[in-house]
Each structure stands twice: as structure tokens, then as C-alpha cells.
Amino acid sequence: MTDLTKLPVTVITGFLGSGKTTLISHLMQNSGGKRLAVLVNEFGDVGVDGEMLKGCAIPDCPAENIMELANGCICCTVADDFIPTIEALMAMEPRPEHILIETSGLALPKPLLKAFDWPDIRSRITVDGVIAVADAEAVAAGRFAPNVAAVDAQRAADDSIDHETPLSEVFEDQISCADIVLLTKPDLAGPEGVATARATIEAEAPRKLPIIEVAEGAVDPRVILGLEAAAEDDLHDRPSHHDDAHDHDHDDFESVVVELPEQADPAILAGRIEALARSQNILRVKGYAAVQGKPMRLLVQAVGARVRHQYDRPWGADEPRATRLVVIAEHDDIDPRAIRAALEG
């Protein structure tokens, strides 16, 4: 790569818990010798995804090539956060050959693409492609509107009526902006669920998009890297619900960080998280837990009432054994005191 060649960037977008971090981990481990760098944008104060990826670092993508921007949408903080971080990645020696950007699950991708027109970087970097990661089971279940059939009927009767929730707008904007859609967790959705998810995505997409089933992030990098889409140059083909807005915000969502003591039993903690999701409409829980008598740290990931946990690495010698969980919900659904009470049991 010469200094005159634009550095390609792949934007990986997708709803909460859809599998973006798993996908990036797979790409890091299967880069084919290509030097990668990763920028992770978290929603909330605890950078879980970035730390997970640093645990997967390899020589072609060392830990220092993985940077985080936490507690703020990168498209809302272009000058202060995004541009300096991108410039720092481009200045690394050896220079990365490809940058992967993992947006937060609540991010709208189009404003981020517009950021690549920023004068300081537009001549040196290009959006190689936008990859939308969609949870097949969640899409098939129609979790992006309170009553999908009713909303579809009303929209068909009168195009001026808009009864969409913020979640549906996020999902549709991600699909509209994508070059490829990865349909994850097909085993949980089953053949009928996958077919329903495909039909939903095809109905929302403004143009014909490749839709690929992917389990555990395992996709050939040649399929999603090197697209040369120059997405920043064809924004008009990537419609958004917010095209007429001067800016956007994420006031519809809120996160709470809950700190707990060591846990006696991971299953009990998982049960509390599941009960919390069912009683308070929690979207996402992620973080780490210390378990009594266990030298390993417990990684906790929950999407709605579906909770997964596994030991990921030993606690560091100077690292406090603490339990810290990020809880994300729509603004009107979040009650910090009730959330803490539910997780404390």
C-alpha cells in the first residue's frame, strides 16, 4: 500500500447482541496475513467488547491496534473523538491495511458515513463496505415494533402514518445502509425463522442485498472485505429515517452500570438477569462477574431474556475481583434503582 492509496474501512453495524464482536474476532483470527486495526464504539461506560477483542489479539492485529470510544456515538463526536482516533490508527507503524469499525448497537450508520467526508481524512480513507449483522431469531420474531402486523397494515393504508418505535428505525437504517447483511444465529431461528428473517430484510432493503447465513461469526473474509463500495460517495442510495434531520441523538436509550460483589453461582445471576429482562423490558446486559472460589473471570452477555455466560480469562494479579454489568434499555423503561435491586436479589 502506497501513501497515496486510500485506507479501506469496513463499518460493521447491527442491533444489540446480533454478533458483531464475534464476527470481528473471527476476522482477526482469519485475516490472511492482512494487518488489521479495530475501532470499537460502545454504548455505556464499561468497554466490554473492546476488551474481549484484545483477548483475541494476534500479530496481524495486536492489542495496540484495537481502540475504543466508550459512552458516546462516534458520529456525534466526530471532531473530538472519531477523527483523532482514526488518525492515530493510520499513523501506526506498521500501518494497518484495513480498519474495522464496530458501531454500538444503537448507532445510526449513515451519519457515520457522512463523517468520512471530514476534510482531515476524506482524501486518505474510504468506506470499503457496510456490513449489517442481524439476529435471525429476533428479526423473525418481529421485535422491532410492538405489533408488526398492525404497523404494516397502517403503513399500507396510509404512507403518512408512522407508528415505528426507535428500535425499528435503528434496524431499518442499518439495513438501508448496508452492502451485505449477515444473518446470525440461524440455528436458534430454525429454517422457518431464517426464511421469515430473509423476507423481512428484503422488504426493508432499498435495493437488492446479499443476505448470508453465518454461525458464530464464521464467514470467509474475502466475502465481506475488499468490496470497494466507496460508501461515502453514494449516500443517496442509502436512505435513512433521519435524512431530513440536522442531527440525531440517542435519548431514546439509556444505560446503567451496576456493580455487585462476588457471585456465589453464575446460574443464579443469569436467572436474575432473565427475570429483569422480562419484568422491565431490558434490551441488553453485558459485563463481567467475579465468582466465589473461581480464578477465572465470568463474561456475561444477554439479549433480552436470553442469557449466556462463560469464563474468559484469569483475573489479573492487581485487578479487583468485581462484578460490573452494563444494562441498556429504552429511556422510558429504565429504572436504575429497580434494576440494581433485581440484580442484587
N, C-alpha and C positions, 0 to 999 in steps of 0.2 A: 504493500500500500504506500503510495507516494503522499507527500504532504498536500498535494492538490486534490486528492481523492476525498470525496465526502465520506465521513464515517457513518456506516449504517446503524440505525437504531430500530429495534423491534419493540413495539408497545404491546404489552400483554395485559388485557383488561378482562374483567369478568366479575360476576356477583360474588358476594361474601361466601367463602368456603367452596368455591367452584373448582379449585385445584390449581391455581396459578403458581403457587410456591412449589408444588410437586412437579409441575411442568418445567419450571426454571431449573430445579435441581437436576432433572433428567437431562436438560440441555447442557448444563455444566459438565455432567459426567460423560456426555457423548458429543463433545464439540468437534471431534475430528481434528484436533490439534489447533483449532482456531482460538486465538486469545479473546476471551470474553470479559466484559465488565457488567456489573448489575447495579441498577438503582432501584431501591425498594421504597415505595411511598406507603406508609402505614396510616391508619386512622386510629388515633389514640396515642397515649404517651408511652406505651410499652412496645418496643420494637421486637416483636416475636418472629416475623417472617425473615427479617434480615439476619438474625442470629441463627435461625435454622439453616439458612443458605450458607452462612460462614462455616457451619459444621460440615458442609458438603464440599468445601473448597478443595480444588486440585491445582496443580501447577499452571494449567492453562487459564484458570480463573481463581487466583489466590484470594485470601480473605481481604487483603487491602484493596482489591478490585470490586468489593461489594460495599456499597454505600447506602445509607438510609436517610430518608427525610420523614420524620415522625410528626404526628399531630398537626397536619396541615396538608391540604390538597396542593400538589405541585403546580397545577395550572392556576392556582390562586396566588402563588408566591413566586412568580417567575423570576423577577429581578433579584430578590433577596436570597432565594434558596435554589431554585431549579438551575438557572444559568451558571452560577458559580460551581455547583456540583458537577454538571455536565462538563464544564471547562476543566475541572480537576481530573475527571476521568480521561479526557482527551489528552491531558498533559502528562499522563503516566508514562513511565519508561520501564519495559517496552510498551508502546502504545497499543491499546486494545484494538482488535479488528472488528468487533461488533459489540454494541451495548444493548442489554436487555433492560427494559423498564417495566417493573411490576407496579401497576397503579393500585390504589386502595380499592376495595370492593365497592366503594361509594362514589368513585370518581367518574366524571363525565369525560370521555376520551377526546371529544372534538376540541374543547378549549386547550387541551394539552397539545394537540397537533398544531393549533394556531401559535403556540409558544415557540415552535421551531422556526417561525418566521422572524424571531427576535434578531435584530441586526448583528449582535455579537456572535451568533452561531450559524445563521442561515446559510452561509457560504461554505461551512465546514462539516455539516452534518445533515443527514436525510433520514426520513422515516421509511425504513425498508418495508415495513408492513405493520398492520394492526391485527393482533390475534385475540379474538373473543373466546373466553373459556366459559362454557355454560354447563351447569349441573343438569344432566338429562332427567333425573328424577324430579328435581324441583321445577324445571320447565314443564315437564309433562303434567305435574300436579297443578299448574296454573297459579303459582304463589305470587304472581306479580300484580294481582288485582284482587279485591275482596270477592268478586263474583265475575269470573271471566266471561261466562256466557251472557250475563246481563249487560256487561260493558260492551261486548261485541255487538249485541243486538241494538243497543242505543247508538253506538257509533255508526252502524249500518243504516239506521233510520235517519240520523241527523249528524253529519260530519262536524257540525259546530259544537256538539256536546263532547265534553272531555271529562270523564269520570276516573281518569287514571290516578293511581297512587304514585308517590315519589319512587317507590321500588320499581314499578313498571316502566317509568320514564328512564331510570338508570339502565335497566335491562335493554330496552328498545334502542336507546342511544348507543349502547355498546355494540349491539348487533348492526346497527346502521353504519357504524364507523369501521366495521371490520373488513379485512380482506379474506380471512379464513375463520371459521368457527370450529372450535374443538368441543365435542360433546362428551363430557366426562362422566364417570361412574355409570356406564351402560349396564353393568351387572345389577346395580340396585334398581334401575328403571325397568329392566326386562325388555324384550322385543317390542311389546306394545307401547311401553313408555318411551322408548327410543323413537319409534315411529311418530308418536304424538309430539315429542320434543322437536323432531325434524320439521314437522308440518308447522308448528308454532313459529319456529325460527324463519322458515321460508316465507311465511305470511308477513312477518315483520321486516324482513330484509328488503331494502330499496332496490336491490339488484341481485342477480344470481350469485350465490356464495358457495364455495366448497364447505361441506359440513363433514367432519371426520370424527369417528368414534375413537376415544382414547381412554385407556385404563391405566391408572397410576402414573399419568404423565408420559407414558412411553410412546413417543412419536418420533419418526425419523427427522432430524434437524433439517435435512435437505428439503423437507416439505414446507416448513414454515419460516426458514431463514433464507435470505437471498432472493426475496420476492421482487425487490427493486420497484416497489409500488410508488415511491415518492409521494406518500400520502398527504404530505403538507401542501402539495401542488394541486390536488383535486378535491378540496374540501366541499365544493358544491355538489359532489356526488355522494357525500356522506351527511345526509340531513340529520338534524337534531331537533328535539323539542324546544331547545333553548337558543335557536339561531337568531331570534329577534331580541334576545336579552343582551344587555351590555355586559353583564357578568352573571355569575351564579354563586350560590353558597350551599352549604351543607347543614343549614339549620334544621332540616328535617330529621337529622340523625344526631345522636349524642353517644358518647362513650363514658363509661365509669371504670376506674381501676380499683379493684378490690384486693386488699392484702389480708391474708389469712395465716394462721400458724401452721405448723406441720400437720399433715393429714394422717389419720390412722389407717384409712382404707380408701384406695382410689375409686372403688366401686361406689362407696357412699358419696364421695364428691361428685362423681358422674351422675348419680341419682338426683342430687340436689340441683345440678345444672339442668338436667332434663325437666325436673319439676318447675324450675324457674322459667324455662323457655315456654312451657305450657301455660303457666299462670300469668306471665307478664309479657308475652309476645316478644321475647328476646330474639334478635336476629342471629347474633354471633357471640361466642365466648372463645377466647384463646389466651393461652398463657402457660405458666409453669407452676408445678406444685412440688413441695417437699413432703416426702412420705416417711413416717417414722420407721427407723431401722433400715432404710434403703439408702445406699450410697449414690444411687442414680437419681437424676432429676426427671420428673414426670412432665412430659409435654401433653397439654390438654387442648383439644380442638373440638368445637361444637358448632354445628349449623342448625339453628332451630333446636329441636329436641333430640337431634342425632349427635351423640357424644362419642368421641374417640380419644383414647389416651394411650401413651406408650412411654417407656423410659428411653431418653435420647442420649444422655451422656452423664458422666460422673460430675458431682458438684466440685467446683474448684476449691483449692485449699483455703483461699482467702474470700471465698464467695459466701455471702449469708444464705443459709438454708431458709428460704422464704417462699410463700405461695403468693403469686401475683397473677390476677386474671383480668383481662380486658373484656368488658361486657358492652355490646353495641346494640342499640335499639332505635326505633324511630322516636323522635323527640317527645311526642305526646305519650309514649308508652314507658318512658324510663323513670324509675323512682329509685334513686340511689340508696336511700335508707332501706327500702323493702328488698332491694337486690342483695345488699350486704347481709341483711337478716336471713334471707333464704339460703345464701351460701354458707353462712356460719352455722346454720342448723339450729 
